[in-house]
Amino acid sequence: MGATRRIAVLNLLASATLLGHTQEQQQDRRIPIPPKPDEDVKLPNGKSQKDAIAKEDHEQAMKDVNELISIAEQLRDELGKSGEHVVSVSSVKKTEEIERLARKIRGRLKS
């Protein structure tokens, strides 16, 4: 009977130790609360993060528009110099670049 008591006491101590250990692990697994979606986050310099993102998107859109205009003017010049029945490979590539830039600008404006 003495051995049975020892085993029971050891099981009880082991259970208490495991239970305490799992509670400590659960307390360490705190999940950070994400900011509310309509709450504006401030940057370290005090400015609004949404405003900074909008400004950067606008600047990038203007850069892409200027590049689009430049390529379109180059395409116009190439088509003017080529004959009626001849289209160069570079002209086709420029039209593809124009399409890519247009999609990029449209996507940025929609978001």
LOVO-13115 format. One line per field, with one value per residue (C-alpha): residue number from 1; residue in three letters; x, y, z. Coordinates in Angstrom, 3 decimals, padded with zeros to 6 digits. Layout:
N
i = NUM_...
aa = ala_...
X = X_...
Y = Y_...
Z = Z_...
//
This chain:
111
i = 1_2_3_4_5_6_7_8_9_10_11_12_13_14_15_16_17_18_19_20_21_22_23_24_25_26_27_28_29_30_31_32_33_34_35_36_37_38_39_40_41_42_43_44_45_46_47_48_49_50_51_52_53_54_55_56_57_58_59_60_61_62_63_64_65_66_67_68_69_70_71_72_73_74_75_76_77_78_79_80_81_82_83_84_85_86_87_88_89_90_91_92_93_94_95_96_97_98_99_100_101_102_103_104_105_106_107_108_109_110_111
aa = met_gly_ala_thr_arg_arg_ile_ala_val_leu_asn_leu_leu_ala_ser_ala_thr_leu_leu_gly_his_thr_gln_glu_gln_gln_gln_asp_arg_arg_ile_pro_ile_pro_pro_lys_pro_asp_glu_asp_val_lys_leu_pro_asn_gly_lys_ser_gln_lys_asp_ala_ile_ala_lys_glu_asp_his_glu_gln_ala_met_lys_asp_val_asn_glu_leu_ile_ser_ile_ala_glu_gln_leu_arg_asp_glu_leu_gly_lys_ser_gly_glu_his_val_val_ser_val_ser_ser_val_lys_lys_thr_glu_glu_ile_glu_arg_leu_ala_arg_lys_ile_arg_gly_arg_leu_lys_ser
X = 000.000_002.937_004.075_000.602_000.510_003.901_002.793_-000.440_001.448_004.001_001.198_-000.501_002.733_003.459_-000.065_000.206_003.599_002.353_-000.776_001.269_003.635_000.825_-000.798_002.502_002.754_-000.795_-000.081_002.996_000.919_-000.884_-002.157_-001.651_-004.847_-004.736_-005.657_-009.212_-009.532_-011.063_-008.473_-005.690_-002.169_000.374_003.942_006.868_007.032_003.377_001.874_-001.006_000.033_-002.937_-001.934_001.662_000.545_-001.835_000.910_003.361_000.747_000.029_003.719_004.189_001.094_002.444_005.799_004.058_001.869_004.934_006.586_003.387_003.299_006.949_006.452_003.263_005.136_007.943_005.359_003.703_007.074_007.943_004.581_004.946_008.354_007.391_005.543_001.851_002.269_005.213_005.106_008.341_008.767_009.755_006.403_004.552_006.683_005.904_002.169_002.570_004.481_001.738_-000.888_001.138_001.555_-002.115_-003.196_-000.757_-002.066_-005.706_-005.089_-003.421_-006.298_-008.955_-007.454
Y = 000.000_002.362_002.046_002.859_006.031_007.098_006.578_008.481_011.380_011.460_011.475_014.307_016.347_015.676_016.740_019.951_020.730_020.136_022.171_025.103_024.860_024.886_027.900_029.810_028.933_030.116_033.432_033.958_033.467_036.769_037.809_041.498_043.360_044.706_048.357_049.086_049.369_052.846_054.073_056.120_055.095_057.846_057.640_058.429_061.945_062.504_062.438_060.190_056.880_056.990_060.465_059.347_056.330_058.448_060.995_058.279_056.639_059.994_060.663_057.181_057.611_060.939_059.305_056.469_058.930_060.899_057.672_056.668_060.013_059.667_056.176_057.232_060.138_057.777_055.403_058.259_059.284_055.695_055.128_058.419_057.408_053.846_053.009_052.293_048.516_048.136_048.007_047.547_045.143_048.022_049.682_046.570_046.388_050.046_049.372_046.520_048.836_051.458_048.845_047.699_051.249_052.042_048.989_049.919_053.488_052.349_049.867_052.520_054.963_052.370_051.499
Z = 000.000_000.636_-002.979_-004.237_-002.157_-003.482_-007.055_-006.423_-004.792_-007.620_-010.202_-008.349_-008.215_-011.900_-012.872_-010.853_-012.388_-015.943_-015.308_-014.005_-016.980_-019.555_-017.858_-018.100_-021.792_-022.408_-020.706_-022.911_-026.083_-025.973_-029.358_-030.117_-030.880_-034.454_-034.969_-036.045_-039.846_-039.708_-037.205_-038.817_-037.885_-037.275_-038.511_-036.193_-037.669_-036.624_-040.117_-041.155_-042.717_-045.113_-046.312_-046.840_-048.865_-050.961_-051.657_-052.690_-054.960_-056.594_-057.230_-058.716_-060.909_-062.217_-062.971_-064.844_-066.778_-067.890_-069.027_-070.854_-072.677_-073.657_-075.082_-076.907_-078.543_-079.591_-081.055_-082.967_-084.435_-085.415_-087.094_-088.965_-090.333_-091.279_-094.461_-094.784_-094.878_-092.488_-088.686_-086.781_-083.893_-081.619_-082.373_-081.249_-078.095_-077.364_-077.638_-075.134_-072.787_-073.142_-072.223_-069.199_-067.931_-068.519_-066.476_-063.717_-063.550_-063.639_-060.813_-058.695_-059.267_-058.400_-055.033
//
